[in-house]
Amino acid sequence: MTINKDWYIFALLSLAIGMGVLEVVVNLNNEVVQDSTQLLWNFVFVILSILWAYNDAAQNSVHRPFDFSFLAYMFWPIFFPWYLISTRGIEGTVLFLGFLTLWVGPWVAGLIAYAYSG
């Protein structure tokens, strides 16, 4: 069964919105999101972005070595921008900034809520 790469984008967007709502609600109560929740969000984000890249490479006929997913996980901060820029050029840079916005957006929303709550 092949999952469309757009599903991963939808999952990331849904989870980012959910995490953003959690951040805002918790920070409006002058508390912070637990470290375990932040760690889980970071882990899920990296895994879903790697799965997106893996399926994107398959759909665009990009050569994937046997250890593509493992190397993507181990070297994500280097691999992910490299993959996007090497396969898409300047559009890859914009796409990478979009992924970063999804990753950091919930934290920024919580920070803004915390700044205005007290």
Biopython code that builds the backbone (N, CA, C, O; Angstrom):
import numpy as np
from Bio.PDB.StructureBuilder import StructureBuilder

atoms = [
    (1, "MET", "N", (0.835, -1.171, 0.000)),
    (1, "MET", "CA", (0.000, 0.000, 0.000)),
    (1, "MET", "C", (0.885, 1.242, 0.000)),
    (1, "MET", "O", (1.742, 1.391, 0.871)),
    (2, "THR", "N", (0.687, 2.122, -0.957)),
    (2, "THR", "CA", (1.460, 3.335, -1.071)),
    (2, "THR", "C", (0.641, 4.512, -0.567)),
    (2, "THR", "O", (-0.502, 4.716, -0.977)),
    (3, "ILE", "N", (1.238, 5.272, 0.316)),
    (3, "ILE", "CA", (0.567, 6.452, 0.850)),
    (3, "ILE", "C", (1.023, 7.656, 0.036)),
    (3, "ILE", "O", (2.219, 7.842, -0.192)),
    (4, "ASN", "N", (0.085, 8.459, -0.394)),
    (4, "ASN", "CA", (0.393, 9.663, -1.143)),
    (4, "ASN", "C", (1.176, 10.628, -0.256)),
    (4, "ASN", "O", (0.873, 10.769, 0.929)),
    (5, "LYS", "N", (2.181, 11.291, -0.828)),
    (5, "LYS", "CA", (3.016, 12.195, -0.039)),
    (5, "LYS", "C", (2.225, 13.372, 0.510)),
    (5, "LYS", "O", (2.636, 13.972, 1.503)),
    (6, "ASP", "N", (1.100, 13.718, -0.109)),
    (6, "ASP", "CA", (0.273, 14.809, 0.393)),
    (6, "ASP", "C", (-0.350, 14.472, 1.748)),
    (6, "ASP", "O", (-0.673, 15.370, 2.525)),
    (7, "TRP", "N", (-0.517, 13.181, 2.031)),
    (7, "TRP", "CA", (-1.044, 12.776, 3.329)),
    (7, "TRP", "C", (-0.109, 13.217, 4.445)),
    (7, "TRP", "O", (-0.565, 13.636, 5.509)),
    (8, "TYR", "N", (1.191, 13.126, 4.209)),
    (8, "TYR", "CA", (2.163, 13.529, 5.229)),
    (8, "TYR", "C", (2.098, 15.025, 5.481)),
    (8, "TYR", "O", (2.222, 15.469, 6.623)),
    (9, "ILE", "N", (1.905, 15.802, 4.427)),
    (9, "ILE", "CA", (1.758, 17.253, 4.594)),
    (9, "ILE", "C", (0.492, 17.558, 5.394)),
    (9, "ILE", "O", (0.508, 18.407, 6.285)),
    (10, "PHE", "N", (-0.606, 16.864, 5.074)),
    (10, "PHE", "CA", (-1.855, 17.055, 5.813)),
    (10, "PHE", "C", (-1.673, 16.683, 7.282)),
    (10, "PHE", "O", (-2.146, 17.398, 8.166)),
    (11, "ALA", "N", (-0.987, 15.566, 7.549)),
    (11, "ALA", "CA", (-0.747, 15.140, 8.930)),
    (11, "ALA", "C", (0.116, 16.161, 9.666)),
    (11, "ALA", "O", (-0.165, 16.494, 10.817)),
    (12, "LEU", "N", (1.161, 16.658, 9.011)),
    (12, "LEU", "CA", (2.019, 17.662, 9.641)),
    (12, "LEU", "C", (1.247, 18.945, 9.932)),
    (12, "LEU", "O", (1.387, 19.529, 11.007)),
    (13, "LEU", "N", (0.442, 19.377, 8.984)),
    (13, "LEU", "CA", (-0.343, 20.586, 9.175)),
    (13, "LEU", "C", (-1.352, 20.418, 10.310)),
    (13, "LEU", "O", (-1.507, 21.313, 11.141)),
    (14, "SER", "N", (-2.030, 19.285, 10.345)),
    (14, "SER", "CA", (-3.011, 19.019, 11.410)),
    (14, "SER", "C", (-2.346, 18.968, 12.780)),
    (14, "SER", "O", (-2.848, 19.543, 13.746)),
    (15, "LEU", "N", (-1.217, 18.278, 12.855)),
    (15, "LEU", "CA", (-0.512, 18.182, 14.137)),
    (15, "LEU", "C", (0.063, 19.523, 14.567)),
    (15, "LEU", "O", (0.077, 19.835, 15.758)),
    (16, "ALA", "N", (0.539, 20.326, 13.606)),
    (16, "ALA", "CA", (1.068, 21.649, 13.940)),
    (16, "ALA", "C", (-0.036, 22.546, 14.485)),
    (16, "ALA", "O", (0.177, 23.294, 15.439)),
    (17, "ILE", "N", (-1.213, 22.471, 13.875)),
    (17, "ILE", "CA", (-2.342, 23.261, 14.379)),
    (17, "ILE", "C", (-2.728, 22.792, 15.783)),
    (17, "ILE", "O", (-2.970, 23.609, 16.671)),
    (18, "GLY", "N", (-2.783, 21.480, 15.976)),
    (18, "GLY", "CA", (-3.104, 20.940, 17.301)),
    (18, "GLY", "C", (-2.072, 21.327, 18.344)),
    (18, "GLY", "O", (-2.422, 21.690, 19.467)),
    (19, "MET", "N", (-0.809, 21.250, 17.976)),
    (19, "MET", "CA", (0.255, 21.631, 18.912)),
    (19, "MET", "C", (0.201, 23.132, 19.188)),
    (19, "MET", "O", (0.453, 23.566, 20.312)),
    (20, "GLY", "N", (-0.125, 23.920, 18.172)),
    (20, "GLY", "CA", (-0.253, 25.361, 18.369)),
    (20, "GLY", "C", (-1.375, 25.708, 19.330)),
    (20, "GLY", "O", (-1.215, 26.566, 20.198)),
    (21, "VAL", "N", (-2.506, 25.043, 19.175)),
    (21, "VAL", "CA", (-3.632, 25.274, 20.089)),
    (21, "VAL", "C", (-3.234, 24.873, 21.509)),
    (21, "VAL", "O", (-3.544, 25.587, 22.463)),
    (22, "LEU", "N", (-2.560, 23.751, 21.653)),
    (22, "LEU", "CA", (-2.093, 23.308, 22.973)),
    (22, "LEU", "C", (-1.148, 24.337, 23.585)),
    (22, "LEU", "O", (-1.289, 24.698, 24.753)),
    (23, "GLU", "N", (-0.189, 24.806, 22.800)),
    (23, "GLU", "CA", (0.762, 25.814, 23.292)),
    (23, "GLU", "C", (0.036, 27.065, 23.760)),
    (23, "GLU", "O", (0.325, 27.583, 24.838)),
    (24, "VAL", "N", (-0.905, 27.556, 22.960)),
    (24, "VAL", "CA", (-1.616, 28.791, 23.303)),
    (24, "VAL", "C", (-2.436, 28.604, 24.574)),
    (24, "VAL", "O", (-2.384, 29.443, 25.473)),
    (25, "VAL", "N", (-3.185, 27.522, 24.654)),
    (25, "VAL", "CA", (-4.043, 27.293, 25.825)),
    (25, "VAL", "C", (-3.206, 27.155, 27.091)),
    (25, "VAL", "O", (-3.527, 27.751, 28.119)),
    (26, "VAL", "N", (-2.143, 26.377, 27.017)),
    (26, "VAL", "CA", (-1.299, 26.171, 28.201)),
    (26, "VAL", "C", (-0.590, 27.464, 28.587)),
    (26, "VAL", "O", (-0.518, 27.796, 29.770)),
    (27, "ASN", "N", (-0.069, 28.193, 27.614)),
    (27, "ASN", "CA", (0.659, 29.429, 27.933)),
    (27, "ASN", "C", (-0.258, 30.547, 28.393)),
    (27, "ASN", "O", (0.173, 31.416, 29.151)),
    (28, "LEU", "N", (-1.508, 30.552, 27.957)),
    (28, "LEU", "CA", (-2.448, 31.543, 28.482)),
    (28, "LEU", "C", (-2.737, 31.314, 29.958)),
    (28, "LEU", "O", (-3.146, 32.239, 30.660)),
    (29, "ASN", "N", (-2.530, 30.094, 30.433)),
    (29, "ASN", "CA", (-2.687, 29.769, 31.851)),
    (29, "ASN", "C", (-1.383, 29.930, 32.620)),
    (29, "ASN", "O", (-1.251, 29.445, 33.744)),
    (30, "ASN", "N", (-0.410, 30.622, 32.000)),
    (30, "ASN", "CA", (0.903, 30.879, 32.610)),
    (30, "ASN", "C", (1.630, 29.605, 33.013)),
    (30, "ASN", "O", (2.293, 29.555, 34.049)),
    (31, "GLU", "N", (1.500, 28.594, 32.196)),
    (31, "GLU", "CA", (2.235, 27.352, 32.386)),
    (31, "GLU", "C", (2.984, 27.048, 31.099)),
    (31, "GLU", "O", (2.861, 27.778, 30.115)),
    (32, "VAL", "N", (3.760, 25.970, 31.105)),
    (32, "VAL", "CA", (4.499, 25.591, 29.901)),
    (32, "VAL", "C", (4.135, 24.166, 29.510)),
    (32, "VAL", "O", (3.744, 23.354, 30.349)),
    (33, "VAL", "N", (4.272, 23.880, 28.223)),
    (33, "VAL", "CA", (4.030, 22.527, 27.724)),
    (33, "VAL", "C", (5.147, 21.629, 28.243)),
    (33, "VAL", "O", (6.311, 22.027, 28.278)),
    (34, "GLN", "N", (4.786, 20.432, 28.641)),
    (34, "GLN", "CA", (5.776, 19.505, 29.190)),
    (34, "GLN", "C", (6.855, 19.186, 28.160)),
    (34, "GLN", "O", (6.608, 19.171, 26.954)),
    (35, "ASP", "N", (8.051, 18.933, 28.668)),
    (35, "ASP", "CA", (9.169, 18.594, 27.791)),
    (35, "ASP", "C", (8.899, 17.333, 26.984)),
    (35, "ASP", "O", (9.309, 17.237, 25.827)),
    (36, "SER", "N", (8.210, 16.362, 27.587)),
    (36, "SER", "CA", (7.914, 15.119, 26.873)),
    (36, "SER", "C", (6.995, 15.376, 25.679)),
    (36, "SER", "O", (7.125, 14.720, 24.646)),
    (37, "THR", "N", (6.074, 16.317, 25.813)),
    (37, "THR", "CA", (5.187, 16.667, 24.704)),
    (37, "THR", "C", (5.973, 17.351, 23.595)),
    (37, "THR", "O", (5.769, 17.058, 22.417)),
    (38, "GLN", "N", (6.875, 18.263, 23.966)),
    (38, "GLN", "CA", (7.723, 18.922, 22.974)),
    (38, "GLN", "C", (8.613, 17.915, 22.253)),
    (38, "GLN", "O", (8.786, 17.985, 21.037)),
    (39, "LEU", "N", (9.171, 16.984, 23.010)),
    (39, "LEU", "CA", (10.033, 15.962, 22.423)),
    (39, "LEU", "C", (9.252, 15.083, 21.449)),
    (39, "LEU", "O", (9.743, 14.757, 20.368)),
    (40, "LEU", "N", (8.043, 14.704, 21.832)),
    (40, "LEU", "CA", (7.195, 13.900, 20.949)),
    (40, "LEU", "C", (6.866, 14.665, 19.670)),
    (40, "LEU", "O", (6.919, 14.087, 18.584)),
    (41, "TRP", "N", (6.526, 15.950, 19.772)),
    (41, "TRP", "CA", (6.232, 16.764, 18.597)),
    (41, "TRP", "C", (7.449, 16.812, 17.670)),
    (41, "TRP", "O", (7.309, 16.645, 16.459)),
    (42, "ASN", "N", (8.646, 17.038, 18.232)),
    (42, "ASN", "CA", (9.855, 17.095, 17.406)),
    (42, "ASN", "C", (10.120, 15.764, 16.717)),
    (42, "ASN", "O", (10.463, 15.737, 15.535)),
    (43, "PHE", "N", (9.965, 14.671, 17.433)),
    (43, "PHE", "CA", (10.204, 13.342, 16.866)),
    (43, "PHE", "C", (9.208, 13.043, 15.742)),
    (43, "PHE", "O", (9.598, 12.586, 14.667)),
    (44, "VAL", "N", (7.930, 13.301, 15.994)),
    (44, "VAL", "CA", (6.897, 13.033, 14.981)),
    (44, "VAL", "C", (7.125, 13.914, 13.757)),
    (44, "VAL", "O", (6.961, 13.449, 12.628)),
    (45, "PHE", "N", (7.495, 15.165, 13.956)),
    (45, "PHE", "CA", (7.759, 16.061, 12.833)),
    (45, "PHE", "C", (8.885, 15.529, 11.960)),
    (45, "PHE", "O", (8.756, 15.474, 10.737)),
    (46, "VAL", "N", (9.980, 15.140, 12.582)),
    (46, "VAL", "CA", (11.124, 14.638, 11.810)),
    (46, "VAL", "C", (10.751, 13.355, 11.071)),
    (46, "VAL", "O", (11.091, 13.202, 9.898)),
    (47, "ILE", "N", (10.070, 12.446, 11.726)),
    (47, "ILE", "CA", (9.695, 11.179, 11.082)),
    (47, "ILE", "C", (8.747, 11.429, 9.912)),
    (47, "ILE", "O", (8.941, 10.863, 8.836)),
    (48, "LEU", "N", (7.732, 12.259, 10.099)),
    (48, "LEU", "CA", (6.789, 12.524, 9.002)),
    (48, "LEU", "C", (7.457, 13.265, 7.843)),
    (48, "LEU", "O", (7.126, 13.024, 6.682)),
    (49, "SER", "N", (8.394, 14.163, 8.147)),
    (49, "SER", "CA", (9.088, 14.852, 7.057)),
    (49, "SER", "C", (10.002, 13.897, 6.294)),
    (49, "SER", "O", (10.150, 14.033, 5.079)),
    (50, "ILE", "N", (10.610, 12.945, 6.974)),
    (50, "ILE", "CA", (11.440, 11.934, 6.297)),
    (50, "ILE", "C", (10.556, 11.034, 5.434)),
    (50, "ILE", "O", (10.917, 10.725, 4.298)),
    (51, "LEU", "N", (9.418, 10.618, 5.952)),
    (51, "LEU", "CA", (8.505, 9.796, 5.155)),
    (51, "LEU", "C", (8.012, 10.559, 3.934)),
    (51, "LEU", "O", (7.849, 9.982, 2.859)),
    (52, "TRP", "N", (7.771, 11.869, 4.103)),
    (52, "TRP", "CA", (7.383, 12.683, 2.949)),
    (52, "TRP", "C", (8.497, 12.692, 1.908)),
    (52, "TRP", "O", (8.239, 12.505, 0.719)),
    (53, "ALA", "N", (9.740, 12.912, 2.353)),
    (53, "ALA", "CA", (10.878, 12.951, 1.420)),
    (53, "ALA", "C", (11.067, 11.606, 0.734)),
    (53, "ALA", "O", (11.371, 11.560, -0.458)),
    (54, "TYR", "N", (10.894, 10.517, 1.464)),
    (54, "TYR", "CA", (11.042, 9.179, 0.888)),
    (54, "TYR", "C", (10.005, 8.950, -0.212)),
    (54, "TYR", "O", (10.343, 8.479, -1.299)),
    (55, "ASN", "N", (8.750, 9.282, 0.069)),
    (55, "ASN", "CA", (7.695, 9.115, -0.940)),
    (55, "ASN", "C", (7.842, 10.106, -2.081)),
    (55, "ASN", "O", (7.531, 9.781, -3.227)),
    (56, "ASP", "N", (8.309, 11.303, -1.786)),
    (56, "ASP", "CA", (8.552, 12.285, -2.832)),
    (56, "ASP", "C", (9.643, 11.800, -3.781)),
    (56, "ASP", "O", (9.523, 11.948, -4.997)),
    (57, "ALA", "N", (10.699, 11.225, -3.233)),
    (57, "ALA", "CA", (11.778, 10.692, -4.067)),
    (57, "ALA", "C", (11.265, 9.546, -4.938)),
    (57, "ALA", "O", (11.656, 9.425, -6.099)),
    (58, "ALA", "N", (10.402, 8.717, -4.387)),
    (58, "ALA", "CA", (9.855, 7.600, -5.167)),
    (58, "ALA", "C", (8.956, 8.107, -6.299)),
    (58, "ALA", "O", (9.020, 7.591, -7.415)),
    (59, "GLN", "N", (8.131, 9.098, -6.027)),
    (59, "GLN", "CA", (7.213, 9.609, -7.040)),
    (59, "GLN", "C", (7.929, 10.424, -8.110)),
    (59, "GLN", "O", (7.443, 10.520, -9.237)),
    (60, "ASN", "N", (9.079, 11.012, -7.775)),
    (60, "ASN", "CA", (9.826, 11.825, -8.740)),
    (60, "ASN", "C", (11.020, 11.086, -9.332)),
    (60, "ASN", "O", (11.864, 11.701, -9.983)),
    (61, "SER", "N", (11.099, 9.783, -9.115)),
    (61, "SER", "CA", (12.169, 8.928, -9.649)),
    (61, "SER", "C", (13.559, 9.416, -9.272)),
    (61, "SER", "O", (14.473, 9.382, -10.095)),
    (62, "VAL", "N", (13.724, 9.866, -8.046)),
    (62, "VAL", "CA", (15.023, 10.242, -7.518)),
    (62, "VAL", "C", (15.667, 8.987, -6.948)),
    (62, "VAL", "O", (15.011, 8.212, -6.252)),
    (63, "HIS", "N", (16.955, 8.782, -7.240)),
    (63, "HIS", "CA", (17.646, 7.591, -6.747)),
    (63, "HIS", "C", (17.668, 7.603, -5.216)),
    (63, "HIS", "O", (18.057, 8.587, -4.587)),
    (64, "ARG", "N", (17.238, 6.476, -4.640)),
    (64, "ARG", "CA", (17.246, 6.308, -3.189)),
    (64, "ARG", "C", (18.107, 5.115, -2.850)),
    (64, "ARG", "O", (17.762, 3.990, -3.209)),
    (65, "PRO", "N", (19.226, 5.328, -2.165)),
    (65, "PRO", "CA", (20.021, 4.178, -1.742)),
    (65, "PRO", "C", (19.267, 3.378, -0.681)),
    (65, "PRO", "O", (18.248, 3.820, -0.151)),
    (66, "PHE", "N", (19.790, 2.200, -0.391)),
    (66, "PHE", "CA", (19.148, 1.302, 0.560)),
    (66, "PHE", "C", (18.933, 1.981, 1.915)),
    (66, "PHE", "O", (17.890, 1.791, 2.540)),
    (67, "ASP", "N", (19.890, 2.755, 2.366)),
    (67, "ASP", "CA", (19.820, 3.369, 3.685)),
    (67, "ASP", "C", (19.338, 4.819, 3.645)),
    (67, "ASP", "O", (19.703, 5.615, 4.510)),
    (68, "PHE", "N", (18.537, 5.160, 2.667)),
    (68, "PHE", "CA", (18.019, 6.519, 2.481)),
    (68, "PHE", "C", (17.317, 7.024, 3.742)),
    (68, "PHE", "O", (17.632, 8.111, 4.228)),
    (69, "SER", "N", (16.389, 6.266, 4.266)),
    (69, "SER", "CA", (15.601, 6.708, 5.420)),
    (69, "SER", "C", (16.456, 6.821, 6.675)),
    (69, "SER", "O", (16.294, 7.759, 7.456)),
    (70, "PHE", "N", (17.366, 5.868, 6.873)),
    (70, "PHE", "CA", (18.236, 5.903, 8.047)),
    (70, "PHE", "C", (19.144, 7.124, 8.009)),
    (70, "PHE", "O", (19.291, 7.828, 9.008)),
    (71, "LEU", "N", (19.749, 7.372, 6.856)),
    (71, "LEU", "CA", (20.632, 8.530, 6.729)),
    (71, "LEU", "C", (19.851, 9.827, 6.872)),
    (71, "LEU", "O", (20.351, 10.793, 7.447)),
    (72, "ALA", "N", (18.633, 9.854, 6.353)),
    (72, "ALA", "CA", (17.794, 11.041, 6.495)),
    (72, "ALA", "C", (17.483, 11.306, 7.961)),
    (72, "ALA", "O", (17.442, 12.461, 8.386)),
    (73, "TYR", "N", (17.265, 10.256, 8.733)),
    (73, "TYR", "CA", (16.978, 10.425, 10.152)),
    (73, "TYR", "C", (18.221, 10.870, 10.917)),
    (73, "TYR", "O", (18.148, 11.781, 11.741)),
    (74, "MET", "N", (19.340, 10.244, 10.653)),
    (74, "MET", "CA", (20.566, 10.546, 11.390)),
    (74, "MET", "C", (21.086, 11.957, 11.098)),
    (74, "MET", "O", (21.609, 12.631, 11.985)),
    (75, "PHE", "N", (20.936, 12.385, 9.865)),
    (75, "PHE", "CA", (21.485, 13.673, 9.452)),
    (75, "PHE", "C", (20.394, 14.631, 8.990)),
    (75, "PHE", "O", (20.599, 15.389, 8.042)),
    (76, "TRP", "N", (19.233, 14.605, 9.650)),
    (76, "TRP", "CA", (18.086, 15.380, 9.204)),
    (76, "TRP", "C", (18.390, 16.860, 8.998)),
    (76, "TRP", "O", (17.992, 17.408, 7.970)),
    (77, "PRO", "N", (19.080, 17.543, 9.930)),
    (77, "PRO", "CA", (19.297, 18.985, 9.727)),
    (77, "PRO", "C", (20.114, 19.308, 8.470)),
    (77, "PRO", "O", (19.999, 20.404, 7.922)),
    (78, "ILE", "N", (20.919, 18.381, 8.022)),
    (78, "ILE", "CA", (21.713, 18.578, 6.811)),
    (78, "ILE", "C", (20.989, 17.978, 5.607)),
    (78, "ILE", "O", (20.925, 18.597, 4.545)),
    (79, "PHE", "N", (20.452, 16.786, 5.773)),
    (79, "PHE", "CA", (19.847, 16.054, 4.667)),
    (79, "PHE", "C", (18.600, 16.724, 4.109)),
    (79, "PHE", "O", (18.461, 16.873, 2.895)),
    (80, "PHE", "N", (17.699, 17.125, 4.987)),
    (80, "PHE", "CA", (16.396, 17.605, 4.517)),
    (80, "PHE", "C", (16.513, 18.859, 3.657)),
    (80, "PHE", "O", (15.941, 18.891, 2.567)),
    (81, "PRO", "N", (17.239, 19.907, 4.104)),
    (81, "PRO", "CA", (17.377, 21.062, 3.209)),
    (81, "PRO", "C", (18.130, 20.709, 1.923)),
    (81, "PRO", "O", (17.797, 21.208, 0.848)),
    (82, "TRP", "N", (19.145, 19.845, 2.038)),
    (82, "TRP", "CA", (19.896, 19.434, 0.844)),
    (82, "TRP", "C", (18.975, 18.739, -0.150)),
    (82, "TRP", "O", (19.011, 19.034, -1.345)),
    (83, "TYR", "N", (18.155, 17.821, 0.338)),
    (83, "TYR", "CA", (17.249, 17.095, -0.558)),
    (83, "TYR", "C", (16.295, 18.054, -1.259)),
    (83, "TYR", "O", (16.118, 17.983, -2.475)),
    (84, "LEU", "N", (15.682, 18.951, -0.492)),
    (84, "LEU", "CA", (14.712, 19.875, -1.081)),
    (84, "LEU", "C", (15.359, 20.815, -2.094)),
    (84, "LEU", "O", (14.796, 21.055, -3.162)),
    (85, "ILE", "N", (16.514, 21.340, -1.775)),
    (85, "ILE", "CA", (17.179, 22.285, -2.672)),
    (85, "ILE", "C", (17.743, 21.574, -3.898)),
    (85, "ILE", "O", (17.696, 22.113, -5.004)),
    (86, "SER", "N", (18.276, 20.364, -3.707)),
    (86, "SER", "CA", (18.857, 19.659, -4.858)),
    (86, "SER", "C", (17.802, 19.138, -5.825)),
    (86, "SER", "O", (18.089, 18.980, -7.011)),
    (87, "THR", "N", (16.598, 18.869, -5.351)),
    (87, "THR", "CA", (15.562, 18.365, -6.246)),
    (87, "THR", "C", (14.673, 19.470, -6.810)),
    (87, "THR", "O", (14.019, 19.267, -7.833)),
    (88, "ARG", "N", (14.638, 20.646, -6.155)),
    (88, "ARG", "CA", (13.707, 21.689, -6.574)),
    (88, "ARG", "C", (14.339, 23.054, -6.804)),
    (88, "ARG", "O", (13.674, 23.950, -7.322)),
    (89, "GLY", "N", (15.584, 23.237, -6.440)),
    (89, "GLY", "CA", (16.226, 24.534, -6.608)),
    (89, "GLY", "C", (15.673, 25.549, -5.619)),
    (89, "GLY", "O", (15.496, 25.244, -4.439)),
    (90, "ILE", "N", (15.402, 26.753, -6.102)),
    (90, "ILE", "CA", (14.925, 27.832, -5.235)),
    (90, "ILE", "C", (13.562, 27.501, -4.633)),
    (90, "ILE", "O", (13.259, 27.925, -3.518)),
    (91, "GLU", "N", (12.748, 26.755, -5.355)),
    (91, "GLU", "CA", (11.450, 26.321, -4.820)),
    (91, "GLU", "C", (11.654, 25.412, -3.605)),
    (91, "GLU", "O", (10.835, 25.412, -2.686)),
    (92, "GLY", "N", (12.734, 24.644, -3.599)),
    (92, "GLY", "CA", (13.060, 23.798, -2.454)),
    (92, "GLY", "C", (13.385, 24.610, -1.217)),
    (92, "GLY", "O", (13.062, 24.204, -0.101)),
    (93, "THR", "N", (14.024, 25.756, -1.408)),
    (93, "THR", "CA", (14.311, 26.646, -0.282)),
    (93, "THR", "C", (13.021, 27.162, 0.324)),
    (93, "THR", "O", (12.873, 27.199, 1.546)),
    (94, "VAL", "N", (12.090, 27.560, -0.525)),
    (94, "VAL", "CA", (10.788, 28.041, -0.045)),
    (94, "VAL", "C", (10.041, 26.914, 0.659)),
    (94, "VAL", "O", (9.421, 27.135, 1.699)),
    (95, "LEU", "N", (10.096, 25.709, 0.100)),
    (95, "LEU", "CA", (9.436, 24.558, 0.714)),
    (95, "LEU", "C", (10.058, 24.238, 2.071)),
    (95, "LEU", "O", (9.346, 23.912, 3.020)),
    (96, "PHE", "N", (11.383, 24.331, 2.164)),
    (96, "PHE", "CA", (12.053, 24.096, 3.440)),
    (96, "PHE", "C", (11.621, 25.128, 4.473)),
    (96, "PHE", "O", (11.392, 24.786, 5.633)),
    (97, "LEU", "N", (11.508, 26.379, 4.064)),
    (97, "LEU", "CA", (11.032, 27.417, 4.990)),
    (97, "LEU", "C", (9.597, 27.139, 5.432)),
    (97, "LEU", "O", (9.229, 27.443, 6.567)),
    (98, "GLY", "N", (8.785, 26.563, 4.543)),
    (98, "GLY", "CA", (7.433, 26.164, 4.918)),
    (98, "GLY", "C", (7.434, 25.053, 5.961)),
    (98, "GLY", "O", (6.661, 25.091, 6.918)),
    (99, "PHE", "N", (8.310, 24.058, 5.771)),
    (99, "PHE", "CA", (8.424, 22.989, 6.762)),
    (99, "PHE", "C", (8.894, 23.550, 8.103)),
    (99, "PHE", "O", (8.384, 23.162, 9.154)),
    (100, "LEU", "N", (9.865, 24.462, 8.067)),
    (100, "LEU", "CA", (10.342, 25.073, 9.315)),
    (100, "LEU", "C", (9.233, 25.864, 10.005)),
    (100, "LEU", "O", (9.139, 25.874, 11.232)),
    (101, "THR", "N", (8.400, 26.521, 9.214)),
    (101, "THR", "CA", (7.277, 27.263, 9.788)),
    (101, "THR", "C", (6.310, 26.316, 10.489)),
    (101, "THR", "O", (5.805, 26.624, 11.569)),
    (102, "LEU", "N", (6.055, 25.163, 9.876)),
    (102, "LEU", "CA", (5.195, 24.168, 10.522)),
    (102, "LEU", "C", (5.814, 23.667, 11.824)),
    (102, "LEU", "O", (5.106, 23.409, 12.797)),
    (103, "TRP", "N", (7.134, 23.531, 11.835)),
    (103, "TRP", "CA", (7.817, 22.989, 13.009)),
    (103, "TRP", "C", (7.857, 24.007, 14.145)),
    (103, "TRP", "O", (7.594, 23.657, 15.296)),
    (104, "VAL", "N", (8.180, 25.248, 13.841)),
    (104, "VAL", "CA", (8.389, 26.261, 14.866)),
    (104, "VAL", "C", (7.114, 27.061, 15.150)),
    (104, "VAL", "O", (7.006, 27.705, 16.194)),
    (105, "GLY", "N", (6.156, 27.021, 14.233)),
    (105, "GLY", "CA", (4.928, 27.798, 14.377)),
    (105, "GLY", "C", (4.202, 27.614, 15.694)),
    (105, "GLY", "O", (3.818, 28.604, 16.315)),
    (106, "PRO", "N", (3.999, 26.377, 16.147)),
    (106, "PRO", "CA", (3.305, 26.200, 17.429)),
    (106, "PRO", "C", (4.042, 26.860, 18.597)),
    (106, "PRO", "O", (3.411, 27.441, 19.479)),
    (107, "TRP", "N", (5.358, 26.773, 18.603)),
    (107, "TRP", "CA", (6.139, 27.392, 19.662)),
    (107, "TRP", "C", (5.984, 28.912, 19.628)),
    (107, "TRP", "O", (5.830, 29.547, 20.672)),
    (108, "VAL", "N", (6.025, 29.492, 18.428)),
    (108, "VAL", "CA", (5.869, 30.942, 18.282)),
    (108, "VAL", "C", (4.476, 31.374, 18.733)),
    (108, "VAL", "O", (4.333, 32.396, 19.403)),
    (109, "ALA", "N", (3.455, 30.608, 18.374)),
    (109, "ALA", "CA", (2.085, 30.929, 18.811)),
    (109, "ALA", "C", (2.001, 30.903, 20.333)),
    (109, "ALA", "O", (1.385, 31.784, 20.933)),
    (110, "GLY", "N", (2.610, 29.911, 20.956)),
    (110, "GLY", "CA", (2.624, 29.836, 22.411)),
    (110, "GLY", "C", (3.400, 30.977, 23.038)),
    (110, "GLY", "O", (3.013, 31.493, 24.087)),
    (111, "LEU", "N", (4.487, 31.371, 22.407)),
    (111, "LEU", "CA", (5.293, 32.484, 22.918)),
    (111, "LEU", "C", (4.509, 33.789, 22.853)),
    (111, "LEU", "O", (4.550, 34.587, 23.789)),
    (112, "ILE", "N", (3.806, 34.004, 21.768)),
    (112, "ILE", "CA", (2.976, 35.213, 21.645)),
    (112, "ILE", "C", (1.861, 35.196, 22.695)),
    (112, "ILE", "O", (1.585, 36.217, 23.326)),
    (113, "ALA", "N", (1.229, 34.050, 22.878)),
    (113, "ALA", "CA", (0.160, 33.938, 23.890)),
    (113, "ALA", "C", (0.717, 34.197, 25.279)),
    (113, "ALA", "O", (0.067, 34.864, 26.085)),
    (114, "TYR", "N", (1.889, 33.693, 25.572)),
    (114, "TYR", "CA", (2.509, 33.897, 26.881)),
    (114, "TYR", "C", (2.847, 35.365, 27.084)),
    (114, "TYR", "O", (2.685, 35.894, 28.183)),
    (115, "ALA", "N", (3.318, 36.026, 26.028)),
    (115, "ALA", "CA", (3.690, 37.444, 26.151)),
    (115, "ALA", "C", (2.470, 38.307, 26.423)),
    (115, "ALA", "O", (2.563, 39.286, 27.164)),
    (116, "TYR", "N", (1.327, 37.966, 25.841)),
    (116, "TYR", "CA", (0.128, 38.773, 26.027)),
    (116, "TYR", "C", (-0.715, 38.351, 27.224)),
    (116, "TYR", "O", (-1.679, 39.032, 27.573)),
    (117, "SER", "N", (-0.359, 37.228, 27.858)),
    (117, "SER", "CA", (-1.187, 36.757, 28.965)),
    (117, "SER", "C", (-0.838, 37.431, 30.294)),
    (117, "SER", "O", (-1.646, 37.434, 31.222)),
    (118, "GLY", "N", (0.332, 37.985, 30.378)),
    (118, "GLY", "CA", (0.613, 38.472, 31.689)),
    (118, "GLY", "C", (1.442, 39.636, 31.784)),
    (118, "GLY", "O", (1.722, 40.106, 32.887)),
]
sb = StructureBuilder()
sb.init_structure("model")
sb.init_model(0)
sb.init_chain("A")
sb.init_seg("    ")
for serial, (resi, resn, name, xyz) in enumerate(atoms, 1):
    if name == "N":
        sb.init_residue(resn, " ", resi, " ")
    sb.init_atom(name, np.array(xyz, "f"), 0.0, 1.0, " ", f" {name:<3s}", serial, name[0])
structure = sb.get_structure()
